[in-house]
Amino acid sequence: MKTTQILLAGFGGQGVLFAGKFLAYKGLVQDKQVSWLPSYGPEMRGGTANCSVIISDTPVGSPIITNPDVLVAMNLPSLQKFVNDVVPGGVIVLDSTLIGAKVDREDVKVCYVPATQMAKDAGFATLANMILTGKVLKEAPCVDFADNKGTLEAFIPAKKAGLIDVNCKALQMGYDF
């Protein structure tokens, strides 16, 4: 019986909620029990945004995460706010393009991924979130990496279907980093 609690955090507009929704759907299509709980400030862009995702082999009792197994930090305030909440032995995946600070903890695995720069260099500047999500799937394999395209097709609206392939490329970049 495995349960993985993932907290994704950043500014509004960075795709934190989308990445969390992708992970939740990935769990659903792989017959896992899931919870997806978004939280964001009143601003449309630039405010705080975080998302709690629980993927489990057993029913999820509460969507609230106080001590995540995995933290995805897309900006420095998010890292500073949640770094000490990650369980010992947990994983922190951070965007090192936007976060110059180093994590002082030695009881967690820290993955410094220059996701924003990687996304810009690849020509899809808005997909740093999916690069980081790909790294999460590598470092904390709570679901299989296979069939990302099918998962994206399950919840991306038809008008955005043209973005499925680039999302898959971004996920693969993060997984391979």
Secondary structure, 3 states (H helix, E strand, C coil): CCEEEEEEEEECCCCHHHHHHHHHHHHHHCCCEEEEEEEECCCCCCCEEEEEEEEECCCCCCCCCCCCCEEEECCHHHHHHHHHHCCCCCEEEEECCCCCCCCCCCCCEEEEECHHHHHHHHCCCCCHHHHHHHHHHHHCCCCCCCCHHHHHHHHCCHHHHHHHHHHHHHHHHHHHC
